[in-house]
Amino acid sequence: MLNDGEVLEEFFGDKKIIQNVNLYRFTSDSILLSKFARAKFRDDVADFCSGSGVVGFHFLCINPQINSLTLFEMQQKLADMSRRTAEMNNFNCQINCCKLQEIGREYDDGFSLILCNPPYEKGGFENASFEKAVCRKEITLTLKEIAAVAFKKLKFGGRLAILNRADRAAELIYTLKEHGLEVKRLQFVSGTDGAKPYVVMAEAVKGGKAGVEILPAIVN
């Protein structure tokens, strides 16, 4: 079941997820996003930039009433890890290894909810490996591209739950709105009480009306 460098980690009750110590490993931000997103009965859910699958899998565990879960990850090793995690935990889902920009037209207007923990830092990969860097930095995928793809793949009234750096909050809101996704909920995350937020989470609706609910900041 496990390949070189891989370990099993607990992430929800008795559920375990495969991680690789040599690749990008999920952080607590992933769990925050899956809790921030709100499920509706029979939602068809996509997890963009799914990595090893933690956001989608955790969301499925806390929202078993959803109709379907589809993961999209461009790195073959991470997609393969998520496949084996799904098999091990008997998760009913579909996993696709492809770039977001190359998702097929069969998924157009196909989802009522998209979850996305994207690469949200700018710059090159410096001393990090390419495999780790593309999970953190906008090397192969930009915020504008995420917004454009999300708009195409969401049903009218569908929601995108996404996070980004707190200092990119204005850019996040503007970019989503520019692509037909109206931010309706916003929540900042700080590392300690009284500290400046380091992450912002947003829920945007395709075709939504203007007006945003600012939720109380949380400490992670």
Accessible surface in RSA format (square Angstrom, percent):
REM  Atomic radii and reference values for relative SASA: ProtOr
REM  Chains: A
REM  Algorithm: Lee & Richards
REM  Probe-radius: 1.40
REM  Slices: 20
REM RES _ NUM      All-atoms   Total-Side   Main-Chain    Non-polar    All polar
REM                ABS   REL    ABS   REL    ABS   REL    ABS   REL    ABS   REL
RES MET A   1   129.57  67.1  68.80  45.5  60.77 144.7  79.63  67.7  49.94  66.2
RES LEU A   2    80.05  44.6  49.53  35.4  30.51  76.7  49.53  34.8  30.51  82.1
RES ASN A   3    87.64  60.4  75.92  73.4  11.72  28.2  25.45  61.3  62.19  60.1
RES ASP A   4   139.18  97.5 121.68 121.1  17.50  41.4  43.95 103.4  95.23  95.0
RES GLY A   5    27.86  34.4   0.00   N/A  27.86  34.4  14.45  39.7  13.40  30.0
RES GLU A   6    18.73  10.8   5.12   3.9  13.61  32.4   0.00   0.0  18.73  15.3
RES VAL A   7    52.62  34.6  50.41  45.6   2.21   5.3  52.62  45.7   0.00   0.0
RES LEU A   8    73.89  41.2  46.07  33.0  27.82  69.9  46.10  32.4  27.79  74.8
RES GLU A   9    49.48  28.4  44.38  33.6   5.10  12.1  25.60  49.5  23.88  19.5
RES GLU A  10   123.08  70.7 100.07  75.7  23.01  54.8  27.25  52.7  95.83  78.2
RES PHE A  11    22.40  11.2   0.55   0.3  21.85  56.8  11.45   6.9  10.95  31.3
RES PHE A  12    74.35  37.2  67.18  41.6   7.18  18.7  72.85  44.2   1.51   4.3
RES GLY A  13    66.85  82.4   0.00   N/A  66.85  82.4  42.48 116.6  24.37  54.6
RES ASP A  14   124.92  87.5  98.52  98.1  26.40  62.4  49.02 115.4  75.90  75.7
RES LYS A  15    61.54  30.0  61.54  37.8   0.00   0.0  23.90  21.5  37.64  40.1
RES LYS A  16    73.14  35.7  72.84  44.7   0.30   0.7  52.09  46.9  21.05  22.4
RES ILE A  17     0.00   0.0   0.00   0.0   0.00   0.0   0.00   0.0   0.00   0.0
RES ILE A  18     0.02   0.0   0.00   0.0   0.02   0.0   0.00   0.0   0.02   0.1
RES GLN A  19     0.61   0.3   0.52   0.4   0.08   0.2   0.20   0.4   0.41   0.3
RES ASN A  20    14.96  10.3  14.80  14.3   0.16   0.4   0.00   0.0  14.96  14.5
RES VAL A  21    69.21  45.5  52.09  47.2  17.12  41.2  52.09  45.3  17.12  46.4
RES ASN A  22    96.57  66.6  84.12  81.3  12.45  30.0  26.32  63.3  70.25  67.9
RES LEU A  23    15.13   8.4  12.32   8.8   2.81   7.1  12.32   8.7   2.81   7.6
RES TYR A  24    52.37  24.4  47.11  26.8   5.26  13.7  32.41  24.4  19.96  24.6
RES ARG A  25    91.76  38.5  82.92  42.3   8.84  21.1  30.38  41.5  61.38  37.2
RES PHE A  26    42.69  21.4  25.19  15.6  17.50  45.5  25.60  15.5  17.09  48.9
RES THR A  27    62.97  44.8  56.52  57.3   6.45  15.4  60.50  81.3   2.47   3.7
RES SER A  28    58.65  49.6  48.08  64.2  10.57  24.3  35.43  75.4  23.23  32.5
RES ASP A  29    13.88   9.7  13.87  13.8   0.01   0.0   1.44   3.4  12.45  12.4
RES SER A  30     2.82   2.4   2.82   3.8   0.00   0.0   0.00   0.0   2.82   3.9
RES ILE A  31    33.04  18.8  33.04  24.6   0.00   0.0  33.04  23.8   0.00   0.0
RES LEU A  32    26.20  14.6  24.93  17.8   1.27   3.2  24.97  17.5   1.23   3.3
RES LEU A  33     0.00   0.0   0.00   0.0   0.00   0.0   0.00   0.0   0.00   0.0
RES SER A  34     0.04   0.0   0.00   0.0   0.04   0.1   0.00   0.0   0.04   0.0
RES LYS A  35   135.71  66.2 109.63  67.3  26.08  62.1  58.41  52.6  77.30  82.3
RES PHE A  36    10.65   5.3   1.11   0.7   9.53  24.8   9.49   5.8   1.16   3.3
RES ALA A  37     5.88   5.4   0.00   0.0   5.88  13.4   0.00   0.0   5.88  15.6
RES ARG A  38   125.98  52.9 121.89  62.1   4.09   9.7  54.76  74.8  71.22  43.2
RES ALA A  39    25.36  23.3   0.16   0.3  25.20  57.3   0.16   0.2  25.20  66.7
RES LYS A  40   121.76  59.4 117.37  72.0   4.39  10.4  76.37  68.7  45.39  48.3
RES PHE A  41   156.77  78.4 133.26  82.5  23.51  61.2 133.26  80.8  23.51  67.3
RES ARG A  42   136.50  57.3 125.56  64.0  10.95  26.1  32.48  44.4 104.03  63.0
RES ASP A  43     4.80   3.4   3.24   3.2   1.56   3.7   1.56   3.7   3.24   3.2
RES ASP A  44    25.92  18.2  25.77  25.6   0.15   0.4   5.09  12.0  20.83  20.8
RES VAL A  45     0.00   0.0   0.00   0.0   0.00   0.0   0.00   0.0   0.00   0.0
RES ALA A  46     0.00   0.0   0.00   0.0   0.00   0.0   0.00   0.0   0.00   0.0
RES ASP A  47     0.65   0.5   0.65   0.6   0.00   0.0   0.00   0.0   0.65   0.6
RES PHE A  48     0.00   0.0   0.00   0.0   0.00   0.0   0.00   0.0   0.00   0.0
RES CYS A  49    30.82  23.3  13.17  14.7  17.65  41.5  15.08  38.2  15.74  17.0
RES SER A  50     7.02   5.9   0.04   0.1   6.98  16.1   1.36   2.9   5.66   7.9
RES GLY A  51    12.13  15.0   0.00   N/A  12.13  15.0  12.13  33.3   0.00   0.0
RES SER A  52     6.89   5.8   3.02   4.0   3.87   8.9   0.15   0.3   6.74   9.4
RES GLY A  53     0.00   0.0   0.00   N/A   0.00   0.0   0.00   0.0   0.00   0.0
RES VAL A  54     5.56   3.7   5.56   5.0   0.00   0.0   5.56   4.8   0.00   0.0
RES VAL A  55     5.98   3.9   5.97   5.4   0.01   0.0   5.97   5.2   0.01   0.0
RES GLY A  56     0.00   0.0   0.00   N/A   0.00   0.0   0.00   0.0   0.00   0.0
RES PHE A  57     0.00   0.0   0.00   0.0   0.00   0.0   0.00   0.0   0.00   0.0
RES HIS A  58     8.49   4.6   8.49   5.9   0.00   0.0   0.67   0.7   7.82   9.1
RES PHE A  59     0.02   0.0   0.02   0.0   0.00   0.0   0.02   0.0   0.00   0.0
RES LEU A  60    29.19  16.3  27.88  19.9   1.31   3.3  27.88  19.6   1.31   3.5
RES CYS A  61    24.53  18.6   2.34   2.6  22.19  52.2   8.88  22.5  15.65  16.9
RES ILE A  62    63.08  35.9  36.76  27.4  26.32  63.4  42.08  30.3  21.00  57.0
RES ASN A  63    19.68  13.6  19.68  19.0   0.00   0.0   0.00   0.0  19.68  19.0
RES PRO A  64   104.83  76.4  81.80  74.6  23.03  83.7  82.99  68.5  21.84 135.7
RES GLN A  65    71.29  39.9  58.07  42.4  13.22  31.5  37.48  79.8  33.81  25.6
RES ILE A  66    14.56   8.3   1.26   0.9  13.30  32.1   1.26   0.9  13.30  36.1
RES ASN A  67    62.29  43.0  39.77  38.4  22.52  54.2   1.12   2.7  61.18  59.1
RES SER A  68    40.91  34.6  34.58  46.1   6.34  14.6  34.91  74.3   6.01   8.4
RES LEU A  69     3.47   1.9   0.39   0.3   3.07   7.7   0.39   0.3   3.07   8.3
RES THR A  70     8.75   6.2   8.75   8.9   0.00   0.0   0.00   0.0   8.75  13.2
RES LEU A  71     0.00   0.0   0.00   0.0   0.00   0.0   0.00   0.0   0.00   0.0
RES PHE A  72     1.51   0.8   1.14   0.7   0.37   1.0   1.20   0.7   0.31   0.9
RES GLU A  73    10.31   5.9   8.97   6.8   1.34   3.2   1.36   2.6   8.94   7.3
RES MET A  74    64.37  33.3  45.45  30.1  18.91  45.0  34.85  29.6  29.52  39.1
RES GLN A  75    21.27  11.9  16.71  12.2   4.56  10.9  16.08  34.2   5.18   3.9
RES GLN A  76   107.11  59.9 101.15  73.9   5.96  14.2  59.01 125.6  48.09  36.5
RES LYS A  77   136.60  66.6 131.11  80.4   5.49  13.1  82.69  74.4  53.91  57.4
RES LEU A  78     1.65   0.9   1.65   1.2   0.00   0.0   1.65   1.2   0.00   0.0
RES ALA A  79     0.00   0.0   0.00   0.0   0.00   0.0   0.00   0.0   0.00   0.0
RES ASP A  80    48.58  34.0  48.58  48.4   0.00   0.0   9.53  22.4  39.05  38.9
RES MET A  81     1.72   0.9   1.70   1.1   0.01   0.0   1.16   1.0   0.56   0.7
RES SER A  82     0.04   0.0   0.04   0.1   0.00   0.0   0.00   0.0   0.04   0.1
RES ARG A  83    79.25  33.3  77.61  39.6   1.64   3.9  39.24  53.6  40.01  24.2
RES ARG A  84    33.97  14.3  33.97  17.3   0.00   0.0  32.50  44.4   1.47   0.9
RES THR A  85     0.03   0.0   0.03   0.0   0.00   0.0   0.00   0.0   0.03   0.0
RES ALA A  86     7.78   7.2   7.35  11.3   0.43   1.0   7.51  10.6   0.27   0.7
RES GLU A  87   123.18  70.7 101.83  77.0  21.35  50.8  48.52  93.8  74.66  61.0
RES MET A  88    60.85  31.5  31.36  20.8  29.49  70.2  30.32  25.8  30.53  40.4
RES ASN A  89    14.25   9.8   6.85   6.6   7.40  17.8   4.07   9.8  10.18   9.8
RES ASN A  90   136.75  94.3 106.04 102.5  30.71  73.9  32.65  78.6 104.10 100.6
RES PHE A  91    25.43  12.7  10.01   6.2  15.43  40.1  11.65   7.1  13.79  39.5
RES ASN A  92   133.11  91.8 118.87 114.9  14.24  34.3  38.82  93.4  94.29  91.1
RES CYS A  93    34.31  26.0   0.77   0.9  33.53  78.8   6.25  15.8  28.06  30.3
RES GLN A  94    90.70  50.7  86.05  62.9   4.65  11.1  34.35  73.1  56.35  42.7
RES ILE A  95    24.32  13.8   6.94   5.2  17.37  41.9   6.94   5.0  17.37  47.1
RES ASN A  96    31.00  21.4  27.47  26.5   3.53   8.5   8.12  19.5  22.88  22.1
RES CYS A  97    44.05  33.3  15.49  17.3  28.55  67.1   6.47  16.4  37.57  40.5
RES CYS A  98    33.66  25.5  24.30  27.1   9.36  22.0  26.49  67.1   7.17   7.7
RES LYS A  99    83.53  40.7  81.60  50.1   1.93   4.6  32.44  29.2  51.09  54.4
RES LEU A 100    10.11   5.6   5.39   3.9   4.71  11.9   5.39   3.8   4.71  12.7
RES GLN A 101    73.28  41.0  41.91  30.6  31.38  74.7  32.42  69.0  40.86  31.0
RES GLU A 102   117.33  67.4  91.58  69.3  25.75  61.3  40.54  78.4  76.78  62.7
RES ILE A 103    14.62   8.3   0.32   0.2  14.30  34.5   1.64   1.2  12.98  35.2
RES GLY A 104    26.38  32.5   0.00   N/A  26.38  32.5  20.78  57.0   5.60  12.5
RES ARG A 105   206.76  86.8 194.22  99.0  12.55  29.9  75.65 103.4 131.12  79.5
RES GLU A 106   137.73  79.1  96.26  72.8  41.47  98.7  64.37 124.5  73.36  59.9
RES TYR A 107    34.56  16.1  34.07  19.4   0.49   1.3  27.37  20.6   7.19   8.9
RES ASP A 108    55.15  38.6  40.10  39.9  15.04  35.6  15.02  35.3  40.13  40.0
RES ASP A 109    83.55  58.5  73.26  72.9  10.29  24.3  23.81  56.0  59.74  59.6
RES GLY A 110    26.71  32.9   0.00   N/A  26.71  32.9  17.37  47.7   9.34  20.9
RES PHE A 111     7.12   3.6   7.12   4.4   0.00   0.0   7.12   4.3   0.00   0.0
RES SER A 112    19.86  16.8  19.86  26.5   0.00   0.0  19.42  41.3   0.44   0.6
RES LEU A 113     0.05   0.0   0.05   0.0   0.00   0.0   0.05   0.0   0.00   0.0
RES ILE A 114     0.00   0.0   0.00   0.0   0.00   0.0   0.00   0.0   0.00   0.0
RES LEU A 115     0.00   0.0   0.00   0.0   0.00   0.0   0.00   0.0   0.00   0.0
RES CYS A 116     0.00   0.0   0.00   0.0   0.00   0.0   0.00   0.0   0.00   0.0
RES ASN A 117    24.69  17.0  15.78  15.2   8.91  21.5   3.53   8.5  21.15  20.4
RES PRO A 118     3.48   2.5   0.72   0.7   2.76  10.0   0.72   0.6   2.76  17.2
RES PRO A 119     7.99   5.8   7.05   6.4   0.94   3.4   7.05   5.8   0.94   5.8
RES TYR A 120    36.48  17.0  35.98  20.5   0.49   1.3  19.75  14.8  16.72  20.6
RES GLU A 121    53.03  30.4  52.69  39.9   0.33   0.8   6.75  13.1  46.28  37.8
RES LYS A 122   129.50  63.2 107.94  66.2  21.55  51.3  67.31  60.6  62.19  66.2
RES GLY A 123    46.73  57.6   0.00   N/A  46.73  57.6  35.11  96.4  11.61  26.0
RES GLY A 124    44.47  54.8   0.00   N/A  44.47  54.8  31.55  86.6  12.93  29.0
RES PHE A 125    86.05  43.1  83.55  51.7   2.50   6.5  83.55  50.7   2.50   7.2
RES GLU A 126   141.04  81.0 101.16  76.5  39.88  94.9  54.71 105.8  86.33  70.5
RES ASN A 127   159.14 109.7 123.12 119.0  36.02  86.7  38.14  91.8 121.00 117.0
RES ALA A 128    26.73  24.6  11.55  17.8  15.18  34.5  20.33  28.6   6.40  16.9
RES SER A 129    51.37  43.4  35.73  47.7  15.64  36.0  45.41  96.7   5.95   8.3
RES PHE A 130    89.64  44.8  85.67  53.1   3.97  10.3  85.67  51.9   3.97  11.4
RES GLU A 131    73.07  42.0  72.25  54.7   0.82   2.0  17.63  34.1  55.44  45.3
RES LYS A 132    65.30  31.9  65.30  40.1   0.00   0.0  17.60  15.8  47.70  50.8
RES ALA A 133     0.00   0.0   0.00   0.0   0.00   0.0   0.00   0.0   0.00   0.0
RES VAL A 134     8.88   5.8   1.95   1.8   6.93  16.7   1.95   1.7   6.93  18.8
RES CYS A 135    26.21  19.8  10.96  12.2  15.25  35.8   9.36  23.7  16.85  18.2
RES ARG A 136    81.97  34.4  77.17  39.3   4.80  11.4  34.69  47.4  47.28  28.7
RES LYS A 137    23.74  11.6  23.38  14.3   0.35   0.8   7.60   6.8  16.13  17.2
RES GLU A 138    33.14  19.0  12.44   9.4  20.69  49.3   3.39   6.6  29.75  24.3
RES ILE A 139    62.34  35.5  29.26  21.8  33.08  79.7  33.85  24.4  28.49  77.3
RES THR A 140    34.49  24.5  17.53  17.8  16.96  40.4  23.43  31.5  11.06  16.7
RES LEU A 141    13.79   7.7  12.23   8.7   1.56   3.9  12.27   8.6   1.52   4.1
RES THR A 142    56.02  39.8  55.93  56.7   0.09   0.2  52.40  70.4   3.62   5.5
RES LEU A 143     4.73   2.6   3.86   2.8   0.87   2.2   4.11   2.9   0.61   1.7
RES LYS A 144   119.13  58.1 117.92  72.4   1.21   2.9  65.80  59.2  53.33  56.8
RES GLU A 145    65.05  37.3  61.38  46.4   3.67   8.7  28.02  54.2  37.03  30.2
RES ILE A 146     1.28   0.7   1.28   1.0   0.00   0.0   1.28   0.9   0.00   0.0
RES ALA A 147     0.00   0.0   0.00   0.0   0.00   0.0   0.00   0.0   0.00   0.0
RES ALA A 148    35.31  32.5  31.90  49.2   3.41   7.8  34.17  48.1   1.14   3.0
RES VAL A 149    15.23  10.0  15.17  13.7   0.06   0.1  15.23  13.2   0.00   0.0
RES ALA A 150     0.00   0.0   0.00   0.0   0.00   0.0   0.00   0.0   0.00   0.0
RES PHE A 151    78.74  39.4  78.74  48.8   0.00   0.0  78.74  47.7   0.00   0.0
RES LYS A 152   126.38  61.7 119.62  73.4   6.76  16.1  67.37  60.6  59.01  62.9
RES LYS A 153     8.68   4.2   8.68   5.3   0.00   0.0   3.84   3.5   4.83   5.1
RES LEU A 154     0.00   0.0   0.00   0.0   0.00   0.0   0.00   0.0   0.00   0.0
RES LYS A 155    80.26  39.2  79.33  48.7   0.93   2.2  49.06  44.2  31.19  33.2
RES PHE A 156   164.49  82.3 138.06  85.5  26.43  68.8 138.06  83.7  26.43  75.7
RES GLY A 157    32.96  40.7   0.00   N/A  32.96  40.7  21.90  60.1  11.06  24.8
RES GLY A 158     2.69   3.3   0.00   N/A   2.69   3.3   2.24   6.1   0.45   1.0
RES ARG A 159    12.32   5.2  12.32   6.3   0.00   0.0   5.91   8.1   6.41   3.9
RES LEU A 160     0.00   0.0   0.00   0.0   0.00   0.0   0.00   0.0   0.00   0.0
RES ALA A 161     0.03   0.0   0.03   0.0   0.00   0.0   0.03   0.0   0.00   0.0
RES ILE A 162     0.00   0.0   0.00   0.0   0.00   0.0   0.00   0.0   0.00   0.0
RES LEU A 163     0.31   0.2   0.31   0.2   0.00   0.0   0.31   0.2   0.00   0.0
RES ASN A 164     0.85   0.6   0.85   0.8   0.00   0.0   0.00   0.0   0.85   0.8
RES ARG A 165    91.94  38.6  91.94  46.9   0.00   0.0  14.80  20.2  77.14  46.8
RES ALA A 166    16.01  14.7   7.99  12.3   8.01  18.2   8.17  11.5   7.84  20.8
RES ASP A 167   107.19  75.1  64.64  64.3  42.54 100.6  52.13 122.7  55.06  54.9
RES ARG A 168    18.04   7.6  15.93   8.1   2.10   5.0  18.04  24.6   0.00   0.0
RES ALA A 169    14.79  13.6  14.13  21.8   0.66   1.5  14.20  20.0   0.59   1.6
RES ALA A 170    80.70  74.2  69.32 107.0  11.38  25.9  75.01 105.6   5.69  15.1
RES GLU A 171    62.66  36.0  53.96  40.8   8.71  20.7  35.88  69.4  26.78  21.9
RES LEU A 172     0.03   0.0   0.03   0.0   0.00   0.0   0.03   0.0   0.00   0.0
RES ILE A 173    61.11  34.8  61.11  45.5   0.00   0.0  61.11  44.0   0.00   0.0
RES TYR A 174   140.21  65.5 136.79  77.8   3.41   8.9 103.72  77.9  36.49  45.0
RES THR A 175     3.50   2.5   3.50   3.5   0.00   0.0   0.00   0.0   3.50   5.3
RES LEU A 176     0.00   0.0   0.00   0.0   0.00   0.0   0.00   0.0   0.00   0.0
RES LYS A 177   110.44  53.9  98.86  60.7  11.58  27.6  80.05  72.1  30.39  32.4
RES GLU A 178    91.40  52.5  53.31  40.3  38.09  90.7  35.46  68.6  55.94  45.7
RES HIS A 179    45.20  24.7  35.96  25.0   9.24  23.6  26.35  27.2  18.85  21.9
RES GLY A 180    32.75  40.4   0.00   N/A  32.75  40.4  28.25  77.5   4.50  10.1
RES LEU A 181     0.22   0.1   0.00   0.0   0.22   0.6   0.00   0.0   0.22   0.6
RES GLU A 182    27.10  15.6  26.51  20.1   0.60   1.4   2.67   5.2  24.43  19.9
RES VAL A 183     6.18   4.1   2.82   2.6   3.36   8.1   2.82   2.4   3.36   9.1
RES LYS A 184    57.76  28.2  54.35  33.3   3.42   8.1  36.97  33.3  20.79  22.1
RES ARG A 185    19.70   8.3  19.70  10.0   0.00   0.0   2.83   3.9  16.88  10.2
RES LEU A 186     8.34   4.6   8.34   6.0   0.00   0.0   8.34   5.9   0.00   0.0
RES GLN A 187    21.93  12.3  21.93  16.0   0.00   0.0   0.00   0.0  21.93  16.6
RES PHE A 188    52.44  26.2  52.33  32.4   0.11   0.3  52.33  31.7   0.11   0.3
RES VAL A 189     0.00   0.0   0.00   0.0   0.00   0.0   0.00   0.0   0.00   0.0
RES SER A 190     8.09   6.8   8.09  10.8   0.00   0.0   3.18   6.8   4.90   6.9
RES GLY A 191    36.28  44.7   0.00   N/A  36.28  44.7  22.60  62.0  13.69  30.7
RES THR A 192    87.33  62.1  85.21  86.4   2.12   5.1  72.41  97.3  14.92  22.6
RES ASP A 193   128.91  90.3 103.29 102.8  25.62  60.6  37.01  87.1  91.90  91.7
RES GLY A 194    89.70 110.6   0.00   N/A  89.70 110.6  44.01 120.8  45.69 102.3
RES ALA A 195    43.41  39.9  25.20  38.9  18.21  41.4  34.79  49.0   8.62  22.8
RES LYS A 196   182.59  89.1 166.71 102.3  15.87  37.8 111.75 100.6  70.84  75.5
RES PRO A 197    56.35  41.1  43.77  39.9  12.58  45.7  43.77  36.1  12.58  78.2
RES TYR A 198    88.09  41.1  75.65  43.0  12.44  32.4  75.11  56.4  12.99  16.0
RES VAL A 199     1.25   0.8   1.25   1.1   0.00   0.0   1.25   1.1   0.00   0.0
RES VAL A 200     0.00   0.0   0.00   0.0   0.00   0.0   0.00   0.0   0.00   0.0
RES MET A 201     1.52   0.8   1.52   1.0   0.00   0.0   1.50   1.3   0.03   0.0
RES ALA A 202     0.00   0.0   0.00   0.0   0.00   0.0   0.00   0.0   0.00   0.0
RES GLU A 203     3.41   2.0   3.41   2.6   0.00   0.0   0.03   0.1   3.38   2.8
RES ALA A 204     0.00   0.0   0.00   0.0   0.00   0.0   0.00   0.0   0.00   0.0
RES VAL A 205    27.68  18.2  27.68  25.1   0.00   0.0  27.68  24.1   0.00   0.0
RES LYS A 206    19.06   9.3  18.74  11.5   0.32   0.8  10.58   9.5   8.48   9.0
RES GLY A 207    42.55  52.5   0.00   N/A  42.55  52.5  22.65  62.1  19.90  44.6
RES GLY A 208    23.53  29.0   0.00   N/A  23.53  29.0   8.90  24.4  14.63  32.8
RES LYS A 209   173.47  84.6 164.28 100.8   9.20  21.9 113.61 102.3  59.86  63.8
RES ALA A 210    81.95  75.4  54.28  83.8  27.67  62.9  54.54  76.8  27.42  72.6
RES GLY A 211    45.03  55.5   0.00   N/A  45.03  55.5  36.99 101.5   8.04  18.0
RES VAL A 212    71.87  47.3  44.00  39.8  27.87  67.2  46.12  40.1  25.75  69.8
RES GLU A 213    95.07  54.6  86.69  65.6   8.38  20.0  40.89  79.1  54.19  44.2
RES ILE A 214   103.19  58.7  77.22  57.5  25.97  62.6  77.22  55.6  25.97  70.5
RES LEU A 215    33.99  18.9  29.19  20.9   4.80  12.1  29.54  20.7   4.46  12.0
RES PRO A 216   108.21  78.9  95.70  87.2  12.51  45.5 107.84  89.0   0.37   2.3
RES ALA A 217    66.18  60.9  37.00  57.1  29.18  66.4  37.33  52.6  28.85  76.4
RES ILE A 218    55.32  31.5  50.52  37.6   4.80  11.6  55.17  39.7   0.15   0.4
RES VAL A 219    80.75  53.1  50.18  45.4  30.57  73.7  50.18  43.6  30.57  82.9
RES ASN A 220    64.26  44.3  23.22  22.4  41.04  98.8  25.73  61.9  38.53  37.2
END  Absolute sums over single chains surface
CHAIN  1 A    10234.6       7919.4       2315.2       5606.8       4627.8
END  Absolute sums over all chains
TOTAL         10234.6       7919.4       2315.2       5606.8       4627.8
